Amino acid sequence: MIYSRQKLVKAFSELGNTMVLFGENAPYGKFHGLLDETFYDKFNQAIKKEKIFNGWFTEDAVRKSLLEQGIWLSETNLNEWLSNYSWSEKPKSVGIIMAGNIPLVGFHDFLAVLCSGHKAKIKLSSDDSRLFPFLLEVLMLFLPDVDAYVSIAPHLKQMDAVIATGSDNSARYFEKYFGQIPNIIRKNRTSVAVIDGSETEEELYALGKDVFTYFGLGCRNVTKLLLPEDFDMNRFFKAVLPFAEIVHHNKYANNYDYHKAIYLMNQETVIENGFLLTKETTELFAPIAVLYLQRFASTAKVKEYLQENEDKIQAVIGHDYLPFGSAQCPTLTDYADGVDTMLFLEQL
């Protein structure tokens, strides 16, 4: 091993400072010599132009991802997280197949592999292949030898283990090709919110963040509300009015118009407010611009539903669960699909 965990933590902490500053759209003077002005301009332009390659990756979406993940990387956060796991003195080669549904969604897997002492072989999603190389370039400023432990390739070969994230269909492919080596294979998941009727307008507004951030594309986005039988949805619609501008985004608007037309043709009952369609159903995975609703007579029935769908739910928002507005603000220990990535890597 060419570097220690503590040296790695220090480098990631510097990377985190840089990510936060880019997330805040800070002027160059705030970077205090962390990187040169040419690179600063280059990365800023990449952030602004990313929507040309992927219409969902607006400047706001990219900067939010940089900010939220950059906050993880303080020395205090990293040391507290890593204190629970051992460091490998015999690095293994770990393949990481990253998803591309929201910006830099595979960064946590990359962080975990390096911070466990292993080597990362990365296959980027074609939907998100331009941002990660910039972060790697910044990391190399603080840890020049890290390129010996990180590689990006169109195909992954000769690995000791793999972490792969994708749809249910791609998971079947992953299981076929990587089933003979240690693996974490993630499938489709979504998130739900439990409403008990006592929510304030501020809490319902915060729930809007859980629904609309990243246009609802993330597995941590709320796509279904579990409601009391007498809950008035007008309370929710009023609280989320500040998110109405989302319908001016072309790709979101296309989804809204498409699903509205389908529901009308099928004579299905939906309630909409001009930028969100809501439909009562037992289904869990709502499409973009649609929020599913399901009413329950008791909290016992809600808990039963959550237990029955545990393997399909990423996060639960509500008074007895995660706070409203926190769905897209995970911590280092909020492992995808509830599988402890660091423990998996520790045991290789």
N, C-alpha and C positions, 0 to 999 in steps of 0.2 A: 504494500500500500504506500503510495507516494505522498499521502497527506493524512492528517489525523482528523478525527471527528470535530475537535474543537476548531481546527483551521477551517474545516468545511462550514461549520456553524457561523464563523466570522464572515466568510465569503457570502453565504446566503443572506446574512443580515445586511450586508452592504447592497446585495442585489435587491433585497426587500425595500431598503430606503429608496433605491432608484425606481422601483415599481410604484411605490406610493406617490412619488413626485410626478411620474408620468400619469398616474391615475388621477392626480389632482390638476393635471395640465399646468404644472408649475413652470415659471420662466427659467431660462438656463441658469441665471444667477443663483437659484436656490439649490443647485446640485453640488456646490462647494467642491468642485474639482473631481467629482465622481467619474465623469466621462467628458470627452472633448465635445466641442460645440458642433462639429461636423456630424458625429454620431447622434447627438441630441436631435439635430434637425432631421436626420435620416429616419430615426425611429418615430419622431412626431409625425412626419409625413406618412409613414407606413400606417400608423394608427388612424389617421384621417382618411386614408385611401382604401383601407381594408374593405369598406362597404362596396367598393367597385368589384371586388372578387367574390365577396359573400354579402349579399344585401342585408342579411340579418345582423351582421357585425358592424353596427353603427359606431361612430366615435364614442358616444356615451357608453355603449355596451362594452367596448374594449377597455375604456378607461376604468369602468366600474370593476371589471375582472382584475385588472392590474392592481387597483387599490385594495380590494378585498383580500387578494392573495398576498400582496405585499405586506399587509398588516400581520399576517401569520409569522413573518420572518424576522421578528425581533429576536435578539439573542436570548432574552428571557423566555419567550414562547418556545423557541426551538430547544433550549436546554431542558425546560420542564417536560416537553413532549418526549424527547429522546432519552431522558433519564429512566424511562420504563423499559428500554430495549437495549440489547447488547449490540456491539459493533463487530462486524465480521472481519477477521484477519485474513480470510481466504475468499477474496471476491469471486462471486459467481456472475455470469452474464445473464441479465434479466431483460427480456423483450417487453416493450411497452407499446401496445397498439392503442393510440389515442382516438377518442371520439372527436367530433367537430360540431356538436350541437350549440355550444356556447364558447366564447373566446377562452382559449388556454385551459380548457376543462381537464386536460391530462397533466397539468403541472404538479398536482399533489403526488401522483404516482412517480414522477421523475424525482421529486424531492425525497420521497420515501426510499427509493432505490439507492440514491447516492448517500443519504444519511444513514443507511444501514450498512454501508461499506461495500456495496456491489457496483457492478458496471451496468449502464443503461444502454440498450439498443432500442432506438425509437423509430416507430413508423407513425408519421404524422397523418392526420386526416387530410384529404384533399380540400375539405371545407375550412381547414384551419392550419395551413402549412407555412404561413409567412411570419407570424408573430413570435413563435417559440425560438427560432434561430436568433432573433434579437436578444432575447433574455439569455440565451446561452453565450452570446458574444459579451454581454455585460458581465456574466458570471466569470468568464475567462479573464476579465480585467483584474479580478480579485483572487482568482485561483487558476493561473495560467496552465497548469498541468492537467486541468480537469478534462481536456479533450481526449486524454488517454482512457477516460472512463465513460465517455459519452459518444455515441455515434448515431447519426440519423440516416436511415436507409429506406428505399422503397419496398424492400422485402426483408423479412427477418429470418435468419438462419443461424444454426449452431448456438442455441441458447440453452441455458440450464433451467430456466423457468420463464413464465410469461404472465403478464397482466394485460388483459384485453377487454376493452369496453366497446359495446355496440348494441345493435338491435337484437331481438329474439332470433331473427333469421341469421344474422352474422354470428351469433353465439353458437349456433349449430355447426357452422363452418369452423369456428375456433376450436370447438370441442373435438372435431374430427382431426384437425391438424396438430393440435397441441395437447391432446388428451394424454399423451405418454410422458409428459414432463409436468412438474409441479406448476399449477396455474391458478389464477383468479380470472374467471370469465363472467363478466357482468352483462345482464340482459336489460330489457326495458323496465323502467320503474317510473313512478310519478309520485306526487305528494298530495295530501289532503288536508283540509282544515275542519276542525270540529267547532261548531257554533253552538253555544248554550243559550243565547238570547240576551245575555247580560252585557254584551260587548258595547264599548263606547264607540262614538263616531271615529275617534282617533285610532282605536284598535281596528275598526273595519277599514279605515284608510290604509293602515299598515298592512292589512291583509291584501289590499290592492297591489302592494309591492310584491307580495308573494305570488300573485297571479300574473302580473304584467311585466316584471323584470325579465330582460332577455326575451321579451315577446312570448313568454310561456314555453320556451324551447327546452328548458333544463329539467332534469329529473327531480330537482328540488322545487320546481314551480308547482304551486297548487292548481290542480285541474278539476278538483271535486270538493264540494262543500257538503258536510254531514250536518243536517239542520234539525231543530225541533219542528214538530208538525205545524206550529203556529207562527213560525218566524216570518216576518214581513221582509221580503227581498228588496222592497223600496228603500229600506234602511241601508242596505249594502250599496245599491245603485247610487244613492245620494252621496255616500262616503267616498266612492271611487270616481266621482266625476272629474277630479283633477287629472285622471289618466286618459281622458278622452282624446288627447292629441295622438295617441297611439294609432288611431285609425287613419291618420295621414301618412303613415308608413306604407309604401306601396305593397310590399309582400304581405304584411298583416291585413291590409284592406282587401287584398285578393282572397285571402282565406276567409275573412268575414263574409264577403259577398257570396263566395262559393257555397259555404255551409248554410248560409241563410237561404239561398236558392234551393238547395237540396231539401232542407226541412220544409220549405213551403210546398215544393212539388210532392213531397211525401205526406203532406198534410199533418206534420208532426207539430205538437204544441211546444212553442219556444217563447221565452220572454227576452226581449233585447232592449238595449238602451242607446243604440247608435254606434257602439264600439265593442260590445260584448254580447254574445248569445248565451242564454242559459237554458238548460233542458233538464227536466227531472228524469232520472234513469238509474238503474242499478249498475250500469257500466262504470268503469273506473278511469280509463284513458280517454280524456277529451281531446279533440283536435285543436289546433291553434285557433284562437278567437272564440272558443266555446268553453263554458264552465258547466260541468255537470253538477246536479243537485240530487240529494237523496235525503228524505225526511225520516226521522226515527221517533218512536214514541217514548224511548227511555235511553238513559246513558248506558245501561247494560247492553242494549241492542247495538249501540255505537261501538262499544268495546268488542263485541262479538264480531262485528263487521271488520274492524281493524285487524283482529286476530286472524280471521279467515283470509284476509288479503295481505298478510304481513310480508310475504315474499314478493309483492308487487309495489309496495309503498316505500318510498325513500325517506320521507319525513312527514311528521304529523304536527300541525300547527293548531294552537288553541290554548285555553286557560290552563288545562292540566298537562299541556305538552310544550312544544317549543313556542316562544313568544311570537305574537303576530309581527310580521315584518322581518323575521330573522331567517326565513327559508333560504335565501341566497347569501347568507353570511355564515357559512359553516366554519368550524374551528378545525385545528389540525387533527383532532381525534374524532371528527365526524366522518368516519370511513364510509365510502360508497357501499351500498348494499349491506351495511352492517358487518362487513368482513374486515378484520384488523389487518391492514396491508403490512404494517411493520412487523407484526407477529409472524405473518407468512414469510416475510423476507428473513427474519431472524432464524427461522427453522430450516432454511435451505442448506 
